[in-house]
Amino acid sequence: MLSRLPAAALKSQSVLGASRSTASAFRTRATSQVRFASSSSATLESLLTSRASLISVTLFSAGSIAWYTHLYGSLPFVGEVHANSLADDGLHPTAYPWPHKGLFDTFDHASIRRGFQVYREVCAACHSLDRIAWRNLVGVSHTADEARALAEDVEYTDGPDDKGEMFQRPGKLSDYLPPPYANEEAARAGNGGALPPDLSLIIKARHGGADYVFSLLTGYMDPPAGVEIREDMSYNPYFPGGAISMARVLWDNLVEYEDGTPATSSQMAKDIVTFLNWAAEPEHDERKKMGIKAVILFSALFAISIQVKRFKWTVLKNRKIFYNPPKDLKH
């Protein structure tokens, strides 16, 4: 017969079995936690090292830096070295609320017409507008008959004729606006050695754009104490260096507007700047119209693509997969 075990031994064996089961359960739980932690860390690592994440962070950083420099001009942690002082660069112009500055705003065409009048009666005496033809005014500031009449008032050299000689003819819509001087040397001789720039792209060619040109036209003043200006120069704090060869040309009531608008110096400056802005960007209004159409079209296509994607992938994304492990029949 088997010897009977004492009750204390049986009790110790049961306690040992319970402790083993508890340790096994703890080990299983710890393993699952480690496995979950490893999977989450792997997901985080893959998210941080994925190419899309790196591209997104790079684009966000570059966009933030570009927006900051657009607002404030320079970065606070990047030093700048200038060969000249800030006074030599000219006073920074004020940002004015132009009517065409918004995303959905167009040019003030009445202002363009008045600005063209200011250009013809004031600015055309020194500055050219080589990239604008009479036909460009049609439908923008003038009718076809008005633009044709303006062109016919100007004599253009054409030819040769049947005899091989050049001749004069009235202008037509396809002609470009005439320059005030025959060549660059004549322009310099008539302006004390300074060359008046062409105004076709002056808004794009100057830092500050329309704000700078408006501030320049209305910013003439007497030189401050300690600043010496030559007799044939004028002082303008918005011009680099302060000394500018062009004297002030806009005075109150210098022109008489056809629509009765008061011809103050600021009003004329605003109109000529609007006209020059249109001359630099004749496609401005049409570009914004096309932009609105493109936004509407691509927004609709994006919504359709999202719906098609959900329709195509809903079968795969909503299915459930069950795994039934095989049973071991031996045990």
Phi, psi and omega in degrees: 000147177286141179288140182280130180281147178290159182294328180296322179294317178299320181294320179294322178295318179295320178296321179295319178295320179295320179294324178293318179295321178296318179295321178296317179296318179296320178297320180295317180294319179296321179295318179294321178295318177297319180295320179294319179295321180293322179292319178293320178294324177294320178296317178296320179295318179294326178292322181285331183260002181288153183292323180297320179295318179297319179294319180296316179296320180296315179295321179296317180294315180295320178295321178296317179294318180295318179294321179294316179293329177293324181280316190247353173091328182205162179273144183289335184260006178244118180284149179240139180248122181246137175281344178231170180277170179294332178293329179289337179277349180091156179291137181288130184287157177283145177277111183265149180277079180293143182298335183261015187278337183287169181293329184246015183263149179244175180292151171277102188290333173295322177292325176298318179296315179294323178295325176294324177296318177296321179297314183295320187270341185236300190283331185293349179291337182232327188255142178264169178218070193293333188266003181248125175258165180297327181293337179292339180280342184291128180081356179250303180234342183222160172278173181295321180293320179294316179294322178294321178294320177296320180292324182289343177285349183251137177266130180244143176276126183224173178129191004282160178271196182296336180267003180080019182247150176280152182216164179260140179218157175291151181289161177225174188298331182281350180283151176271158180301135186289143176281155180284338182233154182288328181204178183292323181296320178294324178294318178292322180294328181275355182230032175065032179093347179271140181261113176294127183287155173290140187262007183298318183239026186294329180292320178281336186277347183247137177294126186104341174059230184296324179298320180293314182295319178296316179296324180293318182290332183252006187257012180292139181201169176289144180295141179291171181297134180094353180255123181255130180237138179296162183295325182269013179242162176237157181259129177216114185294342181276346179273137180303124183092338178090332182262124183231141182285332181281124177283169178293130185243344183259117177233157181301139178061029178289324176239165177241108183291146181291328183270005177083008178294134178300126185270068173282165182295320179291324178293318178294321178295319178297318182290317181291326178291320176298319178296316180291328175294319175295321180298325179283331181225073179296337181270010186304306183294316180295324179296319179291323176297316178295325178296318178297317178297319180294320179297316179296315182296311183289332174294318177295317179295324178295317178297320179295319180295322177295318180294318179295319179298316179295323179292321183285325186261355183296330179292318182283324184281339182259358181283154180243137181246123179250141178239116178253103182293146179294145180270136178276108185284350183286333183258000000 
